[in-house]
Amino acid sequence: MPRAKLISTILLILLLFSSEYAFAITDARDVKDIGIDEKLGDLIPGEIVLVDENNEPVVFKNLLSNDTPTVLNLVYYSCPRLCNFATDGLLQVVNETETLQLGEDFKILTVSFDPEDTTQLAATKAPKYHQGLKRVEGTQDNWPFLIGDKKNIKKLTESVGFRYKIDGAEFAHASALIVLTPEGKISRYLHGIQHEPTDFRLALLEASKGEIGTSKLINSVLLFCYGFDPVGKKYALKALNIVKAGGVITLLSLCVGLTYFWRRERR
């Protein structure tokens, strides 16, 4: 990990656990009600209705792209700490993943799970992140900030296994990016508030079966060589596949060499 990133991570951890900014849960028994139950392969109900920054209702399935994956970012807009860090981390990894472009290769949906949040509040959040993107064309379509009523928010959060609890004036909750296939199936969860560009790229390639980006051949090689480690919650090299690939390359090289010497001998 680069030194600057390591220092920023340490500072962020200290900030989260300081007395002023601590992620407080007033009753320790509430911990069991908070977390994320992964529901890989489940289809998010397409009839969920959300409301965009222009106060227009929109059906969830119409927010998805027919050809590219979607990254679902669940936050609440009045959150003073964790949600801001999580969305900042999303912005950072999008800018660092230069081989894939927002709008061309994937979409983002930031949705508030607080039914009390308003479109006005969503509209104040959106410009900060849209302006922070390296490419800002069509950002409202490619990265909308949405709200919903209690019924639809409950249906959405339950469908992705997102468990949270009201704690005083705030919400106690976990943080993860949820990567969806073009059809709206849950493909991968990226837990935490900061993400490696490699993990982000591989999750998107996995959700699209390598059909996004500039080189499908390179995508296929990456998906062959890397697999998701459910324990470490990261992508890691598949040792067996690397050995297989090395064996194939060695065999091909041997065949080419033998063919060359055989032809030379005949001449």
C-alpha positions in Angstrom: 0.0 0.0 0.0 1.4 3.4 -0.9 2.6 5.5 2.0 0.1 8.3 1.5 -2.8 5.9 1.3 -1.6 4.1 4.4 -1.4 7.4 6.3 -4.9 8.4 5.2 -6.3 5.1 6.2 -4.8 5.3 9.7 -6.1 8.8 10.1 -9.6 7.7 9.0 -9.6 4.8 11.5 -8.5 7.2 14.3 -11.2 9.6 13.3 -13.9 6.9 13.3 -12.9 5.7 16.8 -12.3 9.0 18.4 -14.7 10.1 21.2 -16.2 12.9 19.1 -16.8 10.9 15.9 -17.3 7.4 17.3 -19.8 5.1 15.6 -22.0 4.8 18.6 -24.6 2.1 19.3 -26.4 2.8 22.5 -27.4 -0.8 23.2 -24.8 -3.6 22.5 -27.7 -6.0 21.8 -28.5 -4.0 18.7 -25.3 -5.2 16.9 -27.1 -8.4 15.8 -29.6 -6.2 13.8 -26.8 -4.4 11.9 -24.8 -5.8 9.0 -25.0 -7.2 5.5 -26.3 -10.6 4.6 -24.9 -11.4 1.1 -27.5 -12.5 -1.3 -25.4 -13.3 -4.4 -27.4 -14.2 -7.4 -30.7 -12.7 -6.1 -32.6 -10.5 -8.4 -33.6 -7.1 -7.0 -37.4 -6.5 -7.5 -37.6 -4.3 -10.6 -40.9 -2.7 -9.5 -39.4 -0.8 -6.7 -40.2 2.9 -7.1 -37.6 5.6 -6.1 -37.5 9.4 -6.6 -34.7 11.2 -8.4 -33.2 14.6 -7.7 -35.8 16.3 -9.8 -38.6 14.8 -7.6 -39.6 12.5 -10.4 -40.6 8.9 -9.6 -38.6 6.2 -11.4 -38.9 2.5 -11.4 -35.8 0.6 -10.3 -35.5 -1.6 -13.4 -35.5 1.6 -15.6 -32.5 2.8 -13.7 -30.4 -0.1 -14.8 -28.4 -0.3 -18.0 -29.3 -3.1 -20.4 -25.6 -3.6 -21.3 -23.5 -2.6 -18.3 -23.3 -3.3 -14.6 -24.6 -1.0 -11.9 -23.0 -0.1 -8.5 -25.5 0.4 -5.7 -24.4 2.7 -2.9 -26.7 2.7 0.1 -26.3 5.7 2.4 -28.4 8.4 4.0 -27.9 12.0 3.2 -28.0 13.5 6.7 -25.3 11.1 7.9 -22.5 13.1 9.5 -19.7 10.6 9.0 -19.6 7.1 7.6 -21.8 7.7 4.5 -19.7 10.7 3.5 -16.5 8.6 3.8 -18.1 5.7 1.9 -19.3 7.9 -1.0 -15.9 9.8 -1.0 -14.2 6.3 -1.3 -16.5 5.5 -4.2 -15.6 8.7 -6.0 -11.9 8.0 -5.4 -12.0 4.5 -6.8 -14.0 5.5 -9.8 -11.4 8.2 -10.7 -8.6 5.7 -10.1 -10.1 3.0 -12.3 -9.0 4.6 -15.5 -9.6 1.6 -17.8 -13.4 1.8 -17.2 -15.5 4.9 -17.6 -18.6 5.8 -15.7 -21.5 6.0 -18.2 -19.8 3.9 -20.8 -18.9 0.8 -18.8 -21.0 1.1 -15.6 -23.6 3.2 -13.7 -23.8 4.2 -10.1 -27.0 4.5 -8.0 -26.7 6.3 -4.7 -29.9 5.6 -2.7 -30.8 7.0 0.7 -32.3 4.3 3.1 -33.7 7.1 5.3 -37.3 7.7 4.2 -37.2 11.1 5.8 -34.5 12.3 3.3 -35.8 14.7 0.7 -35.0 15.4 -3.0 -33.7 18.8 -1.9 -31.1 17.1 0.3 -30.3 14.6 -2.5 -29.8 17.5 -4.9 -27.3 19.2 -2.6 -25.2 16.0 -2.3 -25.1 15.2 -6.0 -23.1 18.2 -7.3 -20.1 17.6 -5.0 -19.6 14.1 -6.4 -20.5 14.9 -10.0 -18.0 17.8 -10.0 -15.3 15.5 -8.4 -15.4 13.1 -11.3 -12.6 13.2 -13.9 -15.3 12.9 -16.6 -18.6 14.7 -15.8 -20.7 14.2 -19.0 -24.3 13.1 -18.3 -23.6 12.5 -14.6 -27.2 12.9 -13.5 -28.2 9.9 -15.7 -25.0 7.9 -14.9 -24.9 8.6 -11.2 -28.3 9.7 -9.8 -28.9 10.4 -6.1 -32.2 8.9 -5.1 -34.7 8.7 -2.2 -37.7 6.5 -1.6 -40.6 6.0 0.8 -40.6 3.6 3.7 -42.2 0.7 1.8 -39.9 0.9 -1.2 -36.7 1.4 0.8 -37.6 -1.6 3.0 -38.1 -3.7 -0.1 -34.8 -2.6 -1.6 -32.7 -3.0 1.6 -34.2 -6.4 2.4 -33.6 -7.6 -1.2 -29.8 -6.9 -0.8 -29.5 -8.0 2.8 -28.7 -4.6 4.1 -29.6 -4.5 7.9 -29.6 -1.2 9.8 -31.1 0.3 12.9 -32.2 3.8 14.1 -29.8 4.9 16.9 -31.0 8.1 18.4 -31.0 10.8 15.7 -28.8 8.7 13.4 -28.6 5.2 11.9 -26.3 2.4 12.8 -25.3 0.6 9.7 -22.5 -1.1 7.7 -21.0 0.0 4.4 -20.5 -1.9 1.1 -20.8 -1.3 -2.6 -23.2 -3.8 -4.2 -22.4 -4.6 -7.8 -25.3 -5.6 -10.0 -25.5 -7.3 -13.4 -27.3 -5.6 -16.2 -30.4 -7.6 -15.3 -30.3 -6.4 -11.7 -28.9 -9.6 -10.1 -26.5 -9.2 -7.2 -23.0 -10.1 -8.4 -20.6 -9.0 -5.7 -20.3 -7.1 -2.4 -17.3 -4.8 -1.9 -17.3 -4.2 1.9 -15.8 -1.1 3.5 -15.4 2.5 2.7 -12.2 2.4 0.6 -11.7 0.1 -2.3 -8.7 -1.0 -4.5 -9.1 -0.1 -8.2 -8.2 -3.7 -9.1 -11.1 -5.1 -6.9 -13.5 -2.5 -8.3 -12.6 -3.3 -11.9 -12.7 -7.1 -11.4 -16.1 -6.9 -9.7 -17.5 -4.9 -12.7 -15.9 -7.3 -15.2 -17.3 -10.2 -13.3 -20.8 -8.7 -13.3 -20.6 -8.0 -17.1 -18.9 -11.3 -17.9 -16.0 -9.3 -19.4 -18.2 -7.5 -21.9 -17.2 -4.0 -20.9 -13.9 -2.1 -21.3 -11.7 -1.7 -24.4 -10.2 -5.2 -24.5 -12.3 -8.3 -24.1 -9.2 -10.5 -24.4 -7.5 -8.8 -21.5 -10.8 -9.0 -19.5 -11.0 -12.7 -20.2 -7.4 -13.2 -19.0 -8.0 -11.2 -15.8 -11.2 -13.2 -15.0 -9.3 -16.4 -15.6 -6.4 -15.5 -13.4 -8.3 -13.8 -10.5 -11.0 -15.1 -8.2 -12.8 -13.6 -5.2 -11.6 -14.6 -1.8 -14.7 -14.8 0.4 -12.5 -14.8 3.6 -10.3 -11.8 2.7 -13.2 -10.1 0.8 -10.8 -9.3 -2.0 -9.8 -10.6 -5.4 -6.8 -12.9 -5.5 -4.7 -14.7 -8.1 -6.0 -18.3 -8.8 -2.8 -20.3 -8.3 -4.1 -23.4 -10.1 -5.2 -21.3 -13.1 -1.8 -19.6 -13.2 -0.1 -23.0 -13.3 -2.5 -24.2 -16.0 -1.8 -21.1 -18.1 1.9 -21.5 -17.6 1.7 -25.2 -18.6 -0.2 -24.3 -21.8 2.3 -21.6 -22.7 5.2 -24.0 -22.0 3.6 -26.7 -24.2 2.9 -24.2 -27.0 6.5 -22.9 -26.8 7.8 -26.5 -26.9 5.7 -27.4 -30.0 6.8 -24.3 -31.8 10.5 -25.0 -31.0 10.2 -28.7 -32.1 8.4 -27.7 -35.3 11.1 -25.2 -36.1 14.0 -27.7 -35.6 12.1 -30.5 -37.4 11.6 -28.3 -40.5 15.2 -27.1 -40.3 16.4 -30.7 -40.2 14.3 -31.7 -43.2 15.8 -28.8 -45.2 
